Amino acid sequence: MNILQKISKIILIMACIICSANFVHAQAKNAIGLGVGLNTSREGAGFGAILQGEVKLTNAISITPSLGAEIPYVVHLGIGGRYYFSDEVYGALGTFGHIGGDDGASAGLGGTAGIGFILLATSRHVVDLNFHADLFENDHRRITVAGLRLIYSFSLSRLK
């Protein structure tokens, strides 16, 4: 089974979970965070860092702008959304633009989907683990990436 089929299955499972959620006690927040990431693709393994914000729209939904430097993207700027299924679990969908690639001169757009788990939360500090799958174009080739990010966030509003 190739990576595109795996990504499609993850997205389908997330969509089913979102549609079946009847009641949510979610914890979206206004926060700024810094994280590290590890990923893998056909081109090999990669790593990097990300600066990520979170802007609360409702208790269950937030917008997540991000800026990162990760291999294989080099530099990427993204905007996404999170839907909190519970206080500890969320689904994420988004899009991003990237600059750089194998030759350092390419640029393109991509999409991402993932699921995240809140590992530790206090009234202002949150540590979460995010598993994601990305699909983007680089040097006129489609590239799929699977990875994880560990993100520390400082909440600007007090959490429940």
Order of alpha helices (4+ residues) and beta strands (2+ residues): alpha-beta-beta-beta-beta-beta-beta-beta-beta
